[in-house]
Each structure stands twice: as structure tokens, then as C-alpha cells.
Amino acid sequence: MAAIEAATGRPSVIWCGPAVGAKLRKERYATGGEYVRGGPAGTDNGGAWSAPILVSATVPDKTLIVADASRLHVLLRKQIQMVESSEYLFAEDKIAFKTTFRIAGCAVAEATSVQIVEEA
């Protein structure tokens, strides 16, 4: 987090795998003894250090990713397309909408905006 702040960024999201997420639920602040993430009893506040923690099985074990989300950019490969259908749910007097877009990838404004921490 300090590396992102040193580059004038603001750490705003944390990704981790299930094992690291479980460890964070048991972690306590050095002062006061409160749990960083709400506590192991399941009272999860969803975040730590003013950033939400997103647990995903796609993040490798023993890895924590901290990022300034304002510096991450999703690249669209195709314009957003929106279509409506008044016939689809005609019997229920409803209109259905479908939105389609294609994502080309993700770009980072500068390398310091994302920090990957791996446990030794």
C-alpha cells in the first residue's frame, strides 16, 4: 500500500485467494485489538485499511494484489450494443433489454498502481 501511496496513488481495492482471505479475517490491528476484516466469527466488514477485499479463487495461493482502481482501465473491443424486445415478455406486460459488449483486456496507467505481494 505504501508503494502505491508513494507514487501519489490511493490503494482502493485488494484481491486475494480464499486462503489469504481466511487469514485476513483472523488478523487484528496492533492497537485496540479489533479485527482488520471484522473477525473470524463471520462478521465480515468486507474490507481492510479503507479498501474492499475481494476474495477470488482465481488469485494464486499466498498472493495479495493491491491496486488503485482509478488507474485501472477496462478496454472495450466493441461498442456497447443495447436491444429491446417488447414481444419477449408480452404476456406479462414487460419489456426486456439486452446489453452486449466485448472486453479486450485491462490496462494499468502506470506499473506502480498495482502491487502484487506474495507470501514467502
mmCIF file of the C-alpha atoms, coordinates in Angstrom:
data_MODEL
# 
_entry.id   MODEL 
# 
loop_
_atom_site.group_PDB 
_atom_site.id 
_atom_site.type_symbol 
_atom_site.label_atom_id 
_atom_site.label_alt_id 
_atom_site.label_comp_id 
_atom_site.label_asym_id 
_atom_site.label_entity_id 
_atom_site.label_seq_id 
_atom_site.pdbx_PDB_ins_code 
_atom_site.Cartn_x 
_atom_site.Cartn_y 
_atom_site.Cartn_z 
_atom_site.occupancy 
_atom_site.B_iso_or_equiv 
_atom_site.pdbx_formal_charge 
_atom_site.auth_seq_id 
_atom_site.auth_comp_id 
_atom_site.auth_asym_id 
_atom_site.auth_atom_id 
_atom_site.pdbx_PDB_model_num 
ATOM 1   C CA . MET A 1 1   ? 0.000   0.000   0.000   1.00 0.00 ? 1   MET A CA 1 
ATOM 2   C CA . ALA A 1 2   ? 2.854   2.364   0.799   1.00 0.00 ? 2   ALA A CA 1 
ATOM 3   C CA . ALA A 1 3   ? 4.355   1.844   -2.686  1.00 0.00 ? 3   ALA A CA 1 
ATOM 4   C CA . ILE A 1 4   ? 1.096   2.961   -4.318  1.00 0.00 ? 4   ILE A CA 1 
ATOM 5   C CA . GLU A 1 5   ? 0.804   5.956   -1.976  1.00 0.00 ? 5   GLU A CA 1 
ATOM 6   C CA . ALA A 1 6   ? 4.438   6.923   -2.687  1.00 0.00 ? 6   ALA A CA 1 
ATOM 7   C CA . ALA A 1 7   ? 3.504   7.157   -6.384  1.00 0.00 ? 7   ALA A CA 1 
ATOM 8   C CA . THR A 1 8   ? 0.645   9.557   -5.439  1.00 0.00 ? 8   THR A CA 1 
ATOM 9   C CA . GLY A 1 9   ? -1.950  6.804   -5.801  1.00 0.00 ? 9   GLY A CA 1 
ATOM 10  C CA . ARG A 1 10  ? -4.683  5.717   -3.398  1.00 0.00 ? 10  ARG A CA 1 
ATOM 11  C CA . PRO A 1 11  ? -4.995  1.986   -2.675  1.00 0.00 ? 11  PRO A CA 1 
ATOM 12  C CA . SER A 1 12  ? -8.691  1.333   -3.207  1.00 0.00 ? 12  SER A CA 1 
ATOM 13  C CA . VAL A 1 13  ? -9.102  -2.418  -3.790  1.00 0.00 ? 13  VAL A CA 1 
ATOM 14  C CA . ILE A 1 14  ? -7.476  -5.622  -2.551  1.00 0.00 ? 14  ILE A CA 1 
ATOM 15  C CA . TRP A 1 15  ? -7.776  -9.009  -4.266  1.00 0.00 ? 15  TRP A CA 1 
ATOM 16  C CA . CYS A 1 16  ? -6.740  -12.281 -2.639  1.00 0.00 ? 16  CYS A CA 1 
ATOM 17  C CA . GLY A 1 17  ? -7.382  -16.009 -2.768  1.00 0.00 ? 17  GLY A CA 1 
ATOM 18  C CA . PRO A 1 18  ? -9.585  -17.859 -0.255  1.00 0.00 ? 18  PRO A CA 1 
ATOM 19  C CA . ALA A 1 19  ? -6.660  -18.922 1.971   1.00 0.00 ? 19  ALA A CA 1 
ATOM 20  C CA . VAL A 1 20  ? -5.337  -15.358 2.318   1.00 0.00 ? 20  VAL A CA 1 
ATOM 21  C CA . GLY A 1 21  ? -8.892  -14.086 2.832   1.00 0.00 ? 21  GLY A CA 1 
ATOM 22  C CA . ALA A 1 22  ? -9.305  -16.508 5.746   1.00 0.00 ? 22  ALA A CA 1 
ATOM 23  C CA . LYS A 1 23  ? -6.010  -15.294 7.267   1.00 0.00 ? 23  LYS A CA 1 
ATOM 24  C CA . LEU A 1 24  ? -7.106  -11.662 6.953   1.00 0.00 ? 24  LEU A CA 1 
ATOM 25  C CA . ARG A 1 25  ? -10.329 -12.433 8.848   1.00 0.00 ? 25  ARG A CA 1 
ATOM 26  C CA . LYS A 1 26  ? -8.174  -13.560 11.811  1.00 0.00 ? 26  LYS A CA 1 
ATOM 27  C CA . GLU A 1 27  ? -5.761  -10.611 11.619  1.00 0.00 ? 27  GLU A CA 1 
ATOM 28  C CA . ARG A 1 28  ? -6.005  -7.899  14.300  1.00 0.00 ? 28  ARG A CA 1 
ATOM 29  C CA . TYR A 1 29  ? -4.847  -4.293  14.320  1.00 0.00 ? 29  TYR A CA 1 
ATOM 30  C CA . ALA A 1 30  ? -1.798  -3.679  16.525  1.00 0.00 ? 30  ALA A CA 1 
ATOM 31  C CA . THR A 1 31  ? -3.693  -1.084  18.564  1.00 0.00 ? 31  THR A CA 1 
ATOM 32  C CA . GLY A 1 32  ? -7.116  -1.709  20.046  1.00 0.00 ? 32  GLY A CA 1 
ATOM 33  C CA . GLY A 1 33  ? -7.279  -5.399  19.184  1.00 0.00 ? 33  GLY A CA 1 
ATOM 34  C CA . GLU A 1 34  ? -10.082 -5.025  16.618  1.00 0.00 ? 34  GLU A CA 1 
ATOM 35  C CA . TYR A 1 35  ? -10.103 -7.437  13.731  1.00 0.00 ? 35  TYR A CA 1 
ATOM 36  C CA . VAL A 1 36  ? -8.881  -5.981  10.435  1.00 0.00 ? 36  VAL A CA 1 
ATOM 37  C CA . ARG A 1 37  ? -11.697 -7.591  8.483   1.00 0.00 ? 37  ARG A CA 1 
ATOM 38  C CA . GLY A 1 38  ? -14.457 -7.998  11.039  1.00 0.00 ? 38  GLY A CA 1 
ATOM 39  C CA . GLY A 1 39  ? -13.404 -11.232 12.737  1.00 0.00 ? 39  GLY A CA 1 
ATOM 40  C CA . PRO A 1 40  ? -13.293 -14.999 12.259  1.00 0.00 ? 40  PRO A CA 1 
ATOM 41  C CA . ALA A 1 41  ? -16.869 -15.493 13.510  1.00 0.00 ? 41  ALA A CA 1 
ATOM 42  C CA . GLY A 1 42  ? -18.219 -14.383 10.147  1.00 0.00 ? 42  GLY A CA 1 
ATOM 43  C CA . THR A 1 43  ? -18.933 -10.728 10.933  1.00 0.00 ? 43  THR A CA 1 
ATOM 44  C CA . ASP A 1 44  ? -17.002 -9.690  7.838   1.00 0.00 ? 44  ASP A CA 1 
ATOM 45  C CA . ASN A 1 45  ? -16.964 -5.936  7.201   1.00 0.00 ? 45  ASN A CA 1 
ATOM 46  C CA . GLY A 1 46  ? -15.760 -6.619  3.645   1.00 0.00 ? 46  GLY A CA 1 
ATOM 47  C CA . GLY A 1 47  ? -12.617 -4.513  3.768   1.00 0.00 ? 47  GLY A CA 1 
ATOM 48  C CA . ALA A 1 48  ? -9.406  -3.512  5.457   1.00 0.00 ? 48  ALA A CA 1 
ATOM 49  C CA . TRP A 1 49  ? -7.450  -0.287  5.575   1.00 0.00 ? 49  TRP A CA 1 
ATOM 50  C CA . SER A 1 50  ? -10.357 1.563   3.843   1.00 0.00 ? 50  SER A CA 1 
ATOM 51  C CA . ALA A 1 51  ? -10.276 -0.766  0.813   1.00 0.00 ? 51  ALA A CA 1 
ATOM 52  C CA . PRO A 1 52  ? -12.674 -3.594  -0.031  1.00 0.00 ? 52  PRO A CA 1 
ATOM 53  C CA . ILE A 1 53  ? -11.184 -7.085  -0.044  1.00 0.00 ? 53  ILE A CA 1 
ATOM 54  C CA . LEU A 1 54  ? -12.384 -9.181  -2.948  1.00 0.00 ? 54  LEU A CA 1 
ATOM 55  C CA . VAL A 1 55  ? -11.755 -12.896 -2.452  1.00 0.00 ? 55  VAL A CA 1 
ATOM 56  C CA . SER A 1 56  ? -11.406 -14.863 -5.682  1.00 0.00 ? 56  SER A CA 1 
ATOM 57  C CA . ALA A 1 57  ? -10.344 -18.428 -6.372  1.00 0.00 ? 57  ALA A CA 1 
ATOM 58  C CA . THR A 1 58  ? -8.538  -17.143 -9.488  1.00 0.00 ? 58  THR A CA 1 
ATOM 59  C CA . VAL A 1 59  ? -5.896  -15.344 -7.390  1.00 0.00 ? 59  VAL A CA 1 
ATOM 60  C CA . PRO A 1 60  ? -2.970  -17.716 -6.722  1.00 0.00 ? 60  PRO A CA 1 
ATOM 61  C CA . ASP A 1 61  ? -2.432  -19.047 -3.178  1.00 0.00 ? 61  ASP A CA 1 
ATOM 62  C CA . LYS A 1 62  ? -0.289  -16.874 -0.910  1.00 0.00 ? 62  LYS A CA 1 
ATOM 63  C CA . THR A 1 63  ? -0.850  -13.832 -3.147  1.00 0.00 ? 63  THR A CA 1 
ATOM 64  C CA . LEU A 1 64  ? -2.379  -10.449 -2.375  1.00 0.00 ? 64  LEU A CA 1 
ATOM 65  C CA . ILE A 1 65  ? -2.983  -7.824  -5.064  1.00 0.00 ? 65  ILE A CA 1 
ATOM 66  C CA . VAL A 1 66  ? -3.418  -4.191  -4.005  1.00 0.00 ? 66  VAL A CA 1 
ATOM 67  C CA . ALA A 1 67  ? -4.414  -1.596  -6.599  1.00 0.00 ? 67  ALA A CA 1 
ATOM 68  C CA . ASP A 1 68  ? -5.529  1.963   -7.173  1.00 0.00 ? 68  ASP A CA 1 
ATOM 69  C CA . ALA A 1 69  ? -8.733  1.178   -9.088  1.00 0.00 ? 69  ALA A CA 1 
ATOM 70  C CA . SER A 1 70  ? -8.879  4.690   -10.572 1.00 0.00 ? 70  SER A CA 1 
ATOM 71  C CA . ARG A 1 71  ? -5.711  3.836   -12.525 1.00 0.00 ? 71  ARG A CA 1 
ATOM 72  C CA . LEU A 1 72  ? -7.083  0.563   -13.980 1.00 0.00 ? 72  LEU A CA 1 
ATOM 73  C CA . HIS A 1 73  ? -8.812  0.798   -17.345 1.00 0.00 ? 73  HIS A CA 1 
ATOM 74  C CA . VAL A 1 74  ? -11.069 -1.786  -18.964 1.00 0.00 ? 74  VAL A CA 1 
ATOM 75  C CA . LEU A 1 75  ? -10.624 -1.780  -22.721 1.00 0.00 ? 75  LEU A CA 1 
ATOM 76  C CA . LEU A 1 76  ? -13.661 -2.416  -24.885 1.00 0.00 ? 76  LEU A CA 1 
ATOM 77  C CA . ARG A 1 77  ? -13.163 -4.288  -28.145 1.00 0.00 ? 77  ARG A CA 1 
ATOM 78  C CA . LYS A 1 78  ? -16.619 -3.443  -29.397 1.00 0.00 ? 78  LYS A CA 1 
ATOM 79  C CA . GLN A 1 79  ? -19.060 -0.629  -28.705 1.00 0.00 ? 79  GLN A CA 1 
ATOM 80  C CA . ILE A 1 80  ? -21.847 -1.324  -26.230 1.00 0.00 ? 80  ILE A CA 1 
ATOM 81  C CA . GLN A 1 81  ? -24.936 -2.556  -28.032 1.00 0.00 ? 81  GLN A CA 1 
ATOM 82  C CA . MET A 1 82  ? -28.388 -2.353  -26.440 1.00 0.00 ? 82  MET A CA 1 
ATOM 83  C CA . VAL A 1 83  ? -31.523 -4.007  -27.842 1.00 0.00 ? 83  VAL A CA 1 
ATOM 84  C CA . GLU A 1 84  ? -35.066 -4.097  -26.520 1.00 0.00 ? 84  GLU A CA 1 
ATOM 85  C CA . SER A 1 85  ? -37.868 -6.543  -27.098 1.00 0.00 ? 85  SER A CA 1 
ATOM 86  C CA . SER A 1 86  ? -41.482 -5.830  -26.293 1.00 0.00 ? 86  SER A CA 1 
ATOM 87  C CA . GLU A 1 87  ? -42.584 -9.237  -27.636 1.00 0.00 ? 87  GLU A CA 1 
ATOM 88  C CA . TYR A 1 88  ? -40.434 -11.442 -25.374 1.00 0.00 ? 88  TYR A CA 1 
ATOM 89  C CA . LEU A 1 89  ? -42.490 -10.866 -22.193 1.00 0.00 ? 89  LEU A CA 1 
ATOM 90  C CA . PHE A 1 90  ? -45.677 -9.673  -23.901 1.00 0.00 ? 90  PHE A CA 1 
ATOM 91  C CA . ALA A 1 91  ? -47.937 -11.893 -21.780 1.00 0.00 ? 91  ALA A CA 1 
ATOM 92  C CA . GLU A 1 92  ? -46.543 -10.279 -18.601 1.00 0.00 ? 92  GLU A CA 1 
ATOM 93  C CA . ASP A 1 93  ? -46.726 -6.714  -19.992 1.00 0.00 ? 93  ASP A CA 1 
ATOM 94  C CA . LYS A 1 94  ? -42.948 -6.248  -19.675 1.00 0.00 ? 94  LYS A CA 1 
ATOM 95  C CA . ILE A 1 95  ? -40.116 -5.110  -21.911 1.00 0.00 ? 95  ILE A CA 1 
ATOM 96  C CA . ALA A 1 96  ? -36.790 -6.955  -21.976 1.00 0.00 ? 96  ALA A CA 1 
ATOM 97  C CA . PHE A 1 97  ? -33.439 -5.237  -22.549 1.00 0.00 ? 97  PHE A CA 1 
ATOM 98  C CA . LYS A 1 98  ? -30.189 -6.918  -23.562 1.00 0.00 ? 98  LYS A CA 1 
ATOM 99  C CA . THR A 1 99  ? -26.797 -5.227  -23.438 1.00 0.00 ? 99  THR A CA 1 
ATOM 100 C CA . THR A 1 100 ? -23.791 -6.722  -25.195 1.00 0.00 ? 100 THR A CA 1 
ATOM 101 C CA . PHE A 1 101 ? -20.156 -5.616  -25.172 1.00 0.00 ? 101 PHE A CA 1 
ATOM 102 C CA . ARG A 1 102 ? -16.782 -7.265  -25.689 1.00 0.00 ? 102 ARG A CA 1 
ATOM 103 C CA . ILE A 1 103 ? -13.841 -6.641  -23.377 1.00 0.00 ? 103 ILE A CA 1 
ATOM 104 C CA . ALA A 1 104 ? -10.383 -6.539  -24.951 1.00 0.00 ? 104 ALA A CA 1 
ATOM 105 C CA . GLY A 1 105 ? -8.468  -6.546  -21.672 1.00 0.00 ? 105 GLY A CA 1 
ATOM 106 C CA . CYS A 1 106 ? -7.302  -4.360  -18.850 1.00 0.00 ? 106 CYS A CA 1 
ATOM 107 C CA . ALA A 1 107 ? -4.620  -1.667  -18.850 1.00 0.00 ? 107 ALA A CA 1 
ATOM 108 C CA . VAL A 1 108 ? -2.791  -0.025  -15.956 1.00 0.00 ? 108 VAL A CA 1 
ATOM 109 C CA . ALA A 1 109 ? -1.905  3.658   -16.185 1.00 0.00 ? 109 ALA A CA 1 
ATOM 110 C CA . GLU A 1 110 ? 1.473   3.068   -14.518 1.00 0.00 ? 110 GLU A CA 1 
ATOM 111 C CA . ALA A 1 111 ? 3.083   -0.070  -13.083 1.00 0.00 ? 111 ALA A CA 1 
ATOM 112 C CA . THR A 1 112 ? 3.166   1.361   -9.558  1.00 0.00 ? 112 THR A CA 1 
ATOM 113 C CA . SER A 1 113 ? -0.665  1.444   -9.474  1.00 0.00 ? 113 SER A CA 1 
ATOM 114 C CA . VAL A 1 114 ? -0.786  -2.316  -8.861  1.00 0.00 ? 114 VAL A CA 1 
ATOM 115 C CA . GLN A 1 115 ? 1.306   -4.112  -6.254  1.00 0.00 ? 115 GLN A CA 1 
ATOM 116 C CA . ILE A 1 116 ? 1.474   -7.908  -6.001  1.00 0.00 ? 116 ILE A CA 1 
ATOM 117 C CA . VAL A 1 117 ? 2.511   -9.265  -2.616  1.00 0.00 ? 117 VAL A CA 1 
ATOM 118 C CA . GLU A 1 118 ? 3.486   -12.919 -2.408  1.00 0.00 ? 118 GLU A CA 1 
ATOM 119 C CA . GLU A 1 119 ? 3.978   -14.772 0.860   1.00 0.00 ? 119 GLU A CA 1 
ATOM 120 C CA . ALA A 1 120 ? 7.360   -16.460 1.147   1.00 0.00 ? 120 ALA A CA 1 
# 
